[in-house]
Amino acid sequence: MCMYIIPLPVGSTRRFRSEQAYRLIGLLFRTSRGPDLEESATLRKSRIFAVATAVVLAVTPLAGCGGSTPGGVPDDTLTMATASPIGSFDPVKFDIGPGKPYWQAVYDTLLRQDADRNIIPGLAAAYSYDAAHTTLTLNLRKDIRFSDGAAFDANAAKANLSRFTSTPGPNSAMGESITGIDAARPDQLILHLSAPDPALLPNLGSALGAMVSPDALSKGGFDRAPVGSGPYLYDPADSQPGTVIFRRNSAYPDGSLYPFDRLELVALSDPNTIRNGLTTGRLDTGSFVSTDAAKLKAAGLSTIQMASGWNGLVLADRAGTVQPALGKPEVRQAINMVVDRDLFRTLAPGNPPATTQIFAPGSGAYEETLNSAYPHDIAKAKELMTRAGYPGGFAVTMPDMTSFTGSPALNTALDMQLGTIGITVTWEKVPPQQLLTSMTSGRFPMFFMQLGMKSSWEDLQLSVLPAATWNPFHATDPELTALISTAQHAEPGSAQDAAFQAVNRRLVQSAWFAPIFGAETVWASVAGVRIEQQERGYPDLVRFQRAGS
């Protein structure tokens, strides 16, 4: 039987997106010897690791898995190592991070995104907004049936969206802007919005737009036995704990997009196990932290690297509610200046790019020149601290990640750099099951974090808006609020991109965050399997193709 490493699920709040939960818990720093961190000359031995989701619970031997033949030529099965075990098949509860392949196998979505994250047709052949961008019309395909034989039409789509917007769950915020749903005719659906929602189209290509058979919606049980119209059918008989099997849906009209007749998803998180599975032909593809890239290439595997997020400090208490010093923009700017991004990136696996912004390269809000906004300058940082009224620094409490990292490397590095401007950190130990809540509830005025990057508006929803999960003190700034409103109501395209860039400039200028370096993921595949480069996020299932296709 196959080897399974089963992650321990992490709790989440209602607004907490599952993809962000995936990124939160895990190894931030790792060293070969903890004491090495006592000496700055050997600090280079430390390694900053990306945040992952889970704790290993159980391991059994890897054997008998599907995948490539020993020569690396794929058979009709694509065997993929995933960082997440199977979750719910209920769209409101989807794992939209590493669990994405499970539900993308069985469900199709109203819209889709291409590799550059442009919106393209899905079950909706065309879409259009009104001038105010508060009414969205979707013209639906007429050639779609669900795997139980039920027809896909506007009433089926309305039933799905009505249920989604009225059902609590980790993805329910995706539909919060929808105030009305009309099935105007069998092939046309009209959505009415409370305000322009720049994330609505991407969300209709994700959990919000995933369509369940209306008969299954009525009967229930689709969270465990999915009934969709996607490229594959779930095969519970051949599946076993840790390995989930899907077989081609011969009725799927876009089957040429998915070249493999059988899909096998194996929950594995140990990189050595995944690498061994790839080199022995038991796996076809899997993901790694970027430090593994050289080893993977040396093993004859193909690799691609994808931006997945940013690492740095969330300076959450921007009004100074718990720590008055953080209410001063000069203090937050000083923290940005005292953090040595060049040093951190040399310590990080794969030497990721330094950054000062929370938005993804290639997104509308991203502005390359902002990455030079805070050069490492201790003298200037001290001037800013003095100007703010804190020449001697201040004390602050932050959550201690040592229980996850296995060493005090992260604490030591931040102690050293923040200490140069008199900031003294007390590291508070928090039970692992309480860590998410402690950060998102306003218990800590600042903390180190890795957050994912999606579209500009989705990033604002996650981290910046007053109700955002990672704005735990519900901070506001009148100038920022006005800029966000302008971006929200701007015409999509260059005008909206320019408006989002203005938001980004304000966030960097006012130092709501202290991003340090980007987070990147490496995907490896055997000969015969090609992974299409995707702009950002966990790769869609359709990105996995036969080499040469």
C-alpha positions as CSV (number, residue, x, y, z in Angstrom):
1,M,0.0,0.0,0.0
2,C,1.0,3.7,-0.4
3,M,2.7,5.9,2.1
4,Y,0.5,8.5,3.6
5,I,1.4,11.5,5.8
6,I,-1.9,12.7,7.1
7,P,-1.9,16.4,8.2
8,L,-3.6,17.6,11.3
9,P,-6.3,20.1,10.2
10,V,-5.9,23.6,11.5
11,G,-8.9,25.6,12.7
12,S,-10.1,28.7,10.9
13,T,-12.4,31.6,11.4
14,R,-15.4,32.3,9.1
15,R,-13.6,34.7,6.9
16,F,-10.3,32.8,6.9
17,R,-9.6,31.5,3.4
18,S,-8.5,27.9,3.3
19,E,-5.6,28.7,1.0
20,Q,-4.3,31.1,3.7
21,A,-4.7,28.4,6.4
22,Y,-2.5,26.2,4.2
23,R,0.3,28.8,4.3
24,L,0.2,29.6,8.0
25,I,1.6,26.8,10.1
26,G,5.0,25.1,9.5
27,L,8.7,25.6,9.4
28,L,9.8,29.3,9.2
29,F,13.4,28.8,10.1
30,R,15.5,25.7,10.4
31,T,19.1,25.2,11.4
32,S,21.4,22.2,11.5
33,R,22.3,23.2,15.1
34,G,20.3,25.6,17.2
35,P,23.4,27.0,19.1
36,D,24.9,28.2,15.8
37,L,22.5,31.1,15.9
38,E,24.3,32.5,18.9
39,E,27.0,33.7,16.6
40,S,26.3,36.1,13.7
41,A,29.1,34.7,11.6
42,T,27.3,31.4,11.4
43,L,23.8,32.8,11.0
44,R,24.0,32.0,7.4
45,K,23.5,28.4,8.3
46,S,19.9,29.1,9.2
47,R,17.2,28.6,6.6
48,I,13.9,30.3,6.4
49,F,11.2,27.8,5.4
50,A,7.8,28.6,3.9
51,V,4.8,28.1,6.0
52,A,2.9,24.9,5.5
53,T,-0.4,23.7,6.9
54,A,0.1,20.6,8.9
55,V,1.7,18.4,11.5
56,V,2.7,14.8,10.5
57,L,0.5,12.3,12.3
58,A,1.1,8.9,10.6
59,V,3.5,7.3,8.2
60,T,3.2,3.9,6.4
61,P,5.4,2.6,3.6
62,L,5.3,4.0,0.1
63,A,4.6,1.1,-2.4
64,G,2.2,0.1,-5.0
65,C,1.2,3.7,-6.0
66,G,0.3,4.5,-9.5
67,G,2.4,6.8,-11.7
68,S,5.0,6.7,-14.3
69,T,6.7,3.7,-15.6
70,P,10.3,3.2,-14.5
71,G,11.6,5.0,-17.6
72,G,9.7,8.1,-16.8
73,V,7.1,7.7,-19.6
74,P,3.7,8.3,-18.1
75,D,0.9,5.8,-18.4
76,D,-2.8,6.8,-18.5
77,T,-2.6,7.8,-14.8
78,L,-1.4,11.1,-13.4
79,T,-0.2,10.5,-9.8
80,M,0.2,13.7,-7.9
81,A,1.5,14.2,-4.4
82,T,-0.6,16.8,-2.6
83,A,0.2,18.6,0.6
84,S,-3.4,18.2,1.8
85,P,-5.6,15.2,2.4
86,I,-9.1,15.0,0.9
87,G,-11.4,17.5,2.4
88,S,-15.1,18.4,1.8
89,F,-16.6,18.3,-1.7
90,D,-19.0,21.1,-0.6
91,P,-17.9,24.3,-2.5
92,V,-18.5,26.5,0.6
93,K,-15.9,24.3,2.4
94,F,-13.4,23.7,-0.4
95,D,-9.7,23.8,0.3
96,I,-8.7,26.4,-2.4
97,G,-5.0,25.8,-1.8
98,P,-3.3,22.4,-1.9
99,G,-6.7,20.7,-1.9
100,K,-7.7,22.3,-5.2
101,P,-7.1,19.2,-7.4
102,Y,-9.6,17.2,-5.5
103,W,-12.6,19.4,-6.3
104,Q,-11.3,20.6,-9.7
105,A,-11.4,17.0,-10.8
106,V,-15.1,16.6,-10.3
107,Y,-16.6,20.1,-10.7
108,D,-16.5,22.7,-13.4
109,T,-16.9,26.4,-12.7
110,L,-18.9,29.2,-14.3
111,L,-15.8,31.0,-15.3
112,R,-12.1,29.9,-15.5
113,Q,-8.7,31.5,-15.3
114,D,-5.9,30.9,-17.7
115,A,-2.3,30.5,-16.7
116,D,-1.8,34.3,-16.6
117,R,-4.9,34.5,-14.4
118,N,-7.0,36.2,-17.1
119,I,-10.7,35.3,-17.0
120,I,-11.9,33.0,-19.7
121,P,-15.2,31.2,-20.4
122,G,-16.3,28.1,-18.4
123,L,-19.8,26.9,-18.0
124,A,-20.6,30.5,-18.9
125,A,-19.7,31.0,-22.5
126,A,-19.8,34.8,-22.1
127,Y,-20.2,37.5,-19.5
128,S,-20.8,41.2,-19.3
129,Y,-21.2,43.9,-16.7
130,D,-23.4,47.0,-16.8
131,A,-21.8,50.4,-16.7
132,A,-21.9,50.6,-12.9
133,H,-20.4,47.1,-12.5
134,T,-23.1,46.1,-10.1
135,T,-25.0,43.8,-12.5
136,L,-23.3,40.8,-14.1
137,T,-24.9,38.8,-16.9
138,L,-23.7,35.3,-17.6
139,N,-24.7,33.5,-20.8
140,L,-24.5,29.8,-20.1
141,R,-23.5,26.9,-22.2
142,K,-26.3,24.5,-23.4
143,D,-24.3,21.3,-23.9
144,I,-23.6,20.5,-20.2
145,R,-25.0,17.7,-18.1
146,F,-24.1,16.6,-14.6
147,S,-22.8,13.1,-14.0
148,D,-26.2,12.1,-12.7
149,G,-27.8,13.1,-15.9
150,A,-29.3,16.4,-14.6
151,A,-29.1,19.3,-17.0
152,F,-27.1,22.4,-16.3
153,D,-29.0,25.6,-16.8
154,A,-29.7,29.0,-15.2
155,N,-32.0,27.4,-12.5
156,A,-29.2,25.0,-11.6
157,A,-26.7,27.8,-11.4
158,K,-29.1,29.9,-9.3
159,A,-29.7,27.1,-6.9
160,N,-25.9,26.7,-6.4
161,L,-25.2,30.4,-5.9
162,S,-28.2,30.8,-3.6
163,R,-27.1,28.0,-1.4
164,F,-23.4,29.3,-1.4
165,T,-24.4,32.8,-0.4
166,S,-26.6,31.6,2.5
167,T,-24.3,28.9,3.9
168,P,-21.6,29.7,6.4
169,G,-18.1,28.3,5.6
170,P,-14.5,29.3,5.0
171,N,-15.3,30.4,1.4
172,S,-18.6,32.1,2.0
173,A,-17.0,35.6,1.8
174,M,-16.6,35.1,-1.9
175,G,-20.3,35.7,-2.4
176,E,-20.9,38.5,0.1
177,S,-21.4,41.2,-2.7
178,I,-24.3,39.2,-4.3
179,T,-27.7,40.6,-3.3
180,G,-29.8,39.1,-6.0
181,I,-29.8,36.2,-8.5
182,D,-32.1,36.0,-11.5
183,A,-32.5,33.0,-13.9
184,A,-33.6,35.3,-16.7
185,R,-34.0,32.4,-19.2
186,P,-32.6,28.9,-19.3
187,D,-29.3,30.0,-20.7
188,Q,-28.9,33.3,-18.9
189,L,-28.1,34.1,-15.3
190,I,-28.0,37.7,-13.8
191,L,-26.2,38.6,-10.6
192,H,-27.0,41.8,-8.7
193,L,-24.3,43.2,-6.5
194,S,-24.3,45.6,-3.5
195,A,-21.2,47.3,-4.9
196,P,-18.5,46.6,-7.6
197,D,-16.6,43.5,-6.6
198,P,-13.2,43.2,-8.4
199,A,-12.8,39.6,-7.0
200,L,-16.1,38.3,-8.3
201,L,-14.9,37.0,-11.6
202,P,-11.9,35.1,-10.2
203,N,-14.2,33.8,-7.5
204,L,-16.6,32.5,-10.1
205,G,-13.6,30.6,-11.4
206,S,-13.1,29.1,-8.0
207,A,-15.3,27.8,-5.2
208,L,-18.1,30.3,-5.7
209,G,-18.5,29.2,-9.3
210,A,-18.3,25.4,-8.8
211,M,-21.5,23.8,-9.9
212,V,-23.1,20.8,-8.1
213,S,-26.0,18.9,-9.7
214,P,-29.3,20.5,-8.5
215,D,-30.6,17.0,-7.7
216,A,-27.6,16.4,-5.5
217,L,-28.2,19.8,-3.8
218,S,-31.7,18.7,-2.9
219,K,-30.7,15.2,-1.7
220,G,-27.5,16.2,0.1
221,G,-24.5,14.0,0.7
222,F,-22.5,15.7,-2.1
223,D,-19.9,16.8,0.4
224,R,-18.7,13.2,0.5
225,A,-20.1,11.8,-2.9
226,P,-19.6,14.7,-5.4
227,V,-22.0,15.0,-8.4
228,G,-20.6,17.6,-10.8
229,S,-19.9,18.1,-14.5
230,G,-16.1,18.1,-14.3
231,P,-13.4,16.2,-16.2
232,Y,-13.3,13.2,-13.8
233,L,-15.6,11.1,-11.6
234,Y,-14.7,10.3,-8.1
235,D,-14.0,6.5,-7.6
236,P,-14.6,5.7,-3.9
237,A,-14.3,2.0,-4.4
238,D,-10.7,2.2,-5.5
239,S,-9.8,5.1,-3.1
240,Q,-8.3,4.4,0.3
241,P,-7.2,6.6,3.2
242,G,-4.5,9.0,1.9
243,T,-5.0,8.1,-1.8
244,V,-8.0,9.3,-3.8
245,I,-8.8,8.0,-7.3
246,F,-10.7,9.7,-10.1
247,R,-11.5,8.3,-13.6
248,R,-12.2,10.2,-16.7
249,N,-15.7,11.5,-17.3
250,S,-16.3,10.5,-20.9
251,A,-19.2,12.9,-21.1
252,Y,-17.1,16.0,-20.3
253,P,-17.2,18.2,-23.5
254,D,-13.7,19.7,-22.9
255,G,-11.9,16.4,-22.2
256,S,-9.0,17.3,-24.5
257,L,-7.8,19.7,-21.8
258,Y,-7.1,16.8,-19.5
259,P,-4.9,14.2,-21.2
260,F,-4.9,11.6,-18.4
261,D,-7.6,8.9,-18.1
262,R,-7.0,8.4,-14.4
263,L,-6.0,10.8,-11.6
264,E,-4.5,9.6,-8.4
265,L,-4.0,12.1,-5.6
266,V,-1.7,11.0,-2.7
267,A,-1.5,13.0,0.5
268,L,2.3,13.4,1.1
269,S,4.2,16.2,2.8
270,D,7.7,14.8,3.4
271,P,9.9,16.1,0.6
272,N,12.3,13.1,0.7
273,T,9.4,10.7,0.3
274,I,8.0,12.8,-2.6
275,R,11.4,13.0,-4.3
276,N,12.0,9.2,-3.9
277,G,8.5,8.6,-5.3
278,L,9.3,10.8,-8.4
279,T,12.7,9.2,-9.0
280,T,11.4,5.6,-8.7
281,G,8.3,6.2,-10.9
282,R,5.7,5.9,-8.2
283,L,4.8,9.6,-8.5
284,D,4.5,11.9,-11.5
285,T,4.6,15.3,-9.8
286,G,4.8,17.0,-6.4
287,S,5.7,20.3,-4.8
288,F,8.7,21.4,-2.8
289,V,10.2,24.5,-1.1
290,S,12.6,26.3,-3.5
291,T,15.7,25.1,-1.7
292,D,15.1,21.7,-3.2
293,A,15.3,22.9,-6.8
294,A,19.0,21.9,-7.4
295,K,18.5,18.4,-6.0
296,L,15.4,17.9,-8.1
297,K,17.2,18.9,-11.3
298,A,20.2,16.8,-10.4
299,A,17.8,13.8,-10.1
300,G,16.7,14.4,-13.7
301,L,13.3,15.9,-12.9
302,S,11.8,18.9,-14.6
303,T,11.0,21.9,-12.4
304,I,9.1,25.2,-12.5
305,Q,9.1,27.8,-9.8
306,M,5.9,29.8,-8.8
307,A,5.5,32.8,-6.5
308,S,3.1,31.9,-3.7
309,G,3.2,34.6,-1.1
310,W,5.3,36.9,1.0
311,N,7.1,36.6,4.4
312,G,7.4,39.4,6.9
313,L,5.9,41.3,9.8
314,V,2.2,42.2,10.1
315,L,2.3,45.5,12.0
316,A,-1.3,45.1,13.0
317,D,-1.8,47.6,15.8
318,R,-1.8,50.7,13.5
319,A,-3.8,52.8,15.9
320,G,-1.6,52.0,18.9
321,T,-4.4,50.2,20.9
322,V,-2.2,47.7,22.6
323,Q,1.3,49.1,21.8
324,P,1.0,52.9,21.3
325,A,4.4,53.1,19.5
326,L,2.9,51.2,16.5
327,G,0.3,53.9,16.1
328,K,3.1,56.1,14.8
329,P,3.9,55.8,11.1
330,E,7.5,56.7,11.8
331,V,7.9,53.7,14.0
332,R,6.5,51.3,11.4
333,Q,8.7,52.9,8.8
334,A,11.7,52.5,11.1
335,I,10.9,48.8,11.4
336,N,10.9,48.5,7.6
337,M,14.3,50.2,7.5
338,V,16.0,48.2,10.2
339,V,15.0,44.8,8.6
340,D,17.9,43.7,6.4
341,R,16.0,42.2,3.5
342,D,19.2,41.3,1.6
343,L,20.5,39.3,4.6
344,F,17.1,37.5,5.0
345,R,16.9,36.6,1.4
346,T,20.4,35.0,1.4
347,L,19.3,32.9,4.4
348,A,16.1,31.8,2.7
349,P,15.8,28.7,0.6
350,G,16.2,29.4,-3.1
351,N,17.3,33.0,-2.5
352,P,13.8,34.5,-3.1
353,P,13.4,38.1,-4.1
354,A,13.2,40.8,-1.5
355,T,10.0,42.8,-1.3
356,T,8.3,45.6,0.5
357,Q,4.8,45.0,-0.8
358,I,2.0,42.5,-0.2
359,F,0.9,42.2,-3.8
360,A,2.1,39.6,-6.3
361,P,4.4,40.4,-9.2
362,G,2.2,40.6,-12.3
363,S,-0.9,41.7,-10.4
364,G,-2.5,45.1,-11.1
365,A,-1.3,46.6,-7.8
366,Y,2.3,45.5,-8.1
367,E,4.9,48.3,-8.6
368,E,8.5,47.2,-8.9
369,T,10.0,50.6,-7.8
370,L,8.4,50.2,-4.4
371,N,10.8,47.5,-3.5
372,S,13.5,50.2,-3.0
373,A,11.3,52.2,-0.7
374,Y,13.1,51.0,2.5
375,P,16.8,50.5,2.1
376,H,18.5,49.0,5.1
377,D,19.5,52.1,7.1
378,I,19.8,51.8,10.9
379,A,20.8,55.4,11.3
380,K,17.8,56.7,9.5
381,A,15.6,54.2,11.4
382,K,16.9,55.7,14.7
383,E,16.1,59.2,13.5
384,L,12.5,58.1,12.7
385,M,12.2,56.5,16.2
386,T,13.4,59.7,17.8
387,R,11.0,61.8,15.7
388,A,8.1,59.5,16.8
389,G,9.0,60.0,20.5
390,Y,10.6,56.6,21.1
391,P,14.4,57.2,21.0
392,G,15.0,54.3,23.4
393,G,12.7,52.0,21.6
394,F,9.9,50.0,23.3
395,A,8.8,46.6,24.4
396,V,6.4,44.4,22.4
397,T,5.1,40.9,22.7
398,M,5.0,38.5,19.7
399,P,3.9,34.9,19.3
400,D,6.7,32.4,19.6
401,M,6.9,30.0,16.7
402,T,9.7,27.8,18.2
403,S,7.2,24.9,18.7
404,F,6.8,24.8,14.9
405,T,10.3,25.7,13.8
406,G,12.2,23.4,16.2
407,S,14.7,26.1,16.9
408,P,14.8,29.8,18.1
409,A,16.3,31.0,14.7
410,L,13.4,33.2,13.8
411,N,13.3,34.8,17.3
412,T,17.0,35.3,17.3
413,A,17.1,37.0,13.9
414,L,14.3,39.4,14.7
415,D,15.7,40.1,18.1
416,M,19.0,41.1,16.6
417,Q,17.6,43.4,13.9
418,L,14.8,45.0,15.9
419,G,17.1,45.4,18.8
420,T,19.3,47.8,16.9
421,I,16.6,50.5,17.3
422,G,15.7,49.5,20.9
423,I,12.7,47.3,20.2
424,T,12.7,44.5,22.8
425,V,10.6,41.4,22.0
426,T,9.0,39.1,24.5
427,W,8.2,35.8,22.8
428,E,4.9,34.4,24.2
429,K,4.4,30.6,23.8
430,V,0.9,29.9,22.3
431,P,-0.6,26.4,22.1
432,P,-0.6,25.4,18.4
433,Q,-4.3,25.1,18.2
434,Q,-4.7,28.7,19.4
435,L,-2.1,30.3,17.2
436,L,-4.5,31.4,14.4
437,T,-7.0,32.8,16.7
438,S,-4.4,34.6,18.8
439,M,-3.1,36.4,15.7
440,T,-6.4,37.3,14.1
441,S,-8.1,38.3,17.3
442,G,-5.9,41.3,18.1
443,R,-4.0,39.6,20.9
444,F,-0.6,40.6,19.4
445,P,0.2,44.0,18.1
446,M,2.7,42.6,15.5
447,F,3.8,39.2,14.4
448,F,5.8,37.4,11.7
449,M,3.7,35.8,9.0
450,Q,3.6,34.3,5.6
451,L,0.5,35.3,3.5
452,G,-0.4,34.2,0.0
453,M,-0.9,36.5,-2.9
454,K,-3.9,36.4,-5.3
455,S,-5.6,39.2,-7.2
456,S,-5.2,42.7,-5.9
457,W,-8.7,43.0,-4.6
458,E,-8.6,39.5,-3.0
459,D,-5.4,40.5,-1.2
460,L,-7.1,43.7,0.1
461,Q,-10.0,41.6,1.3
462,L,-7.7,39.3,3.1
463,S,-5.3,41.7,4.7
464,V,-6.4,45.4,4.5
465,L,-10.1,46.1,4.5
466,P,-11.5,46.8,8.0
467,A,-13.1,43.4,8.3
468,A,-10.1,41.5,6.8
469,T,-8.8,38.5,8.6
470,W,-5.3,39.9,8.8
471,N,-6.4,43.4,9.9
472,P,-7.2,42.2,13.4
473,F,-7.5,45.6,14.9
474,H,-9.8,46.8,12.1
475,A,-7.5,49.6,11.3
476,T,-8.6,52.3,8.9
477,D,-6.9,55.3,7.2
478,P,-9.2,57.9,5.5
479,E,-6.7,58.4,2.6
480,L,-6.4,54.7,2.1
481,T,-10.1,54.2,2.3
482,A,-10.7,56.7,-0.5
483,L,-8.0,55.1,-2.7
484,I,-9.5,51.7,-2.2
485,S,-13.0,52.9,-3.1
486,T,-11.6,54.5,-6.3
487,A,-9.9,51.2,-7.2
488,Q,-13.1,49.2,-6.4
489,H,-15.2,51.4,-8.7
490,A,-12.6,51.9,-11.5
491,E,-13.1,50.4,-15.0
492,P,-11.3,47.1,-15.1
493,G,-8.0,47.2,-17.0
494,S,-5.3,49.9,-17.0
495,A,-7.5,52.4,-15.0
496,Q,-8.1,50.0,-12.3
497,D,-4.5,48.8,-12.2
498,A,-3.4,52.4,-11.7
499,A,-5.9,52.8,-8.9
500,F,-4.6,49.6,-7.2
501,Q,-1.0,50.9,-7.5
502,A,-2.0,54.0,-5.7
503,V,-3.4,51.9,-2.9
504,N,-0.2,49.9,-2.8
505,R,1.9,53.1,-2.6
506,R,-0.1,54.3,0.3
507,L,0.2,50.9,2.1
508,V,4.0,51.0,1.6
509,Q,4.3,54.7,2.6
510,S,2.3,54.2,5.8
511,A,4.0,50.9,6.5
512,W,1.0,48.8,7.5
513,F,3.3,45.8,6.9
514,A,7.0,45.0,6.8
515,P,7.3,42.4,4.0
516,I,10.8,41.0,3.8
517,F,11.0,38.4,1.0
518,G,8.8,36.5,-1.4
519,A,7.7,32.9,-0.9
520,E,8.1,30.5,-3.8
521,T,7.1,26.9,-4.4
522,V,8.9,24.5,-6.8
523,W,6.9,21.9,-8.7
524,A,8.8,18.9,-10.1
525,S,7.6,16.4,-12.7
526,V,8.9,13.2,-14.4
527,A,9.8,12.9,-18.0
528,G,6.6,12.9,-20.0
529,V,4.7,15.3,-17.7
530,R,4.7,19.0,-18.3
531,I,3.5,21.6,-15.8
532,E,2.4,24.8,-17.4
533,Q,3.8,27.9,-15.6
534,Q,1.0,29.7,-13.7
535,E,1.2,33.4,-12.7
536,R,0.4,32.8,-9.0
537,G,-1.3,30.5,-6.6
538,Y,-1.5,26.7,-6.3
539,P,-1.5,25.4,-9.9
540,D,-4.9,24.4,-11.4
541,L,-5.4,20.8,-12.3
542,V,-5.5,21.7,-16.0
543,R,-1.9,22.9,-15.8
544,F,-0.7,19.3,-15.7
545,Q,-0.2,18.1,-19.3
546,R,1.8,15.5,-21.2
547,A,5.2,16.7,-22.3
548,G,5.2,17.8,-25.9
549,S,1.5,18.6,-25.9
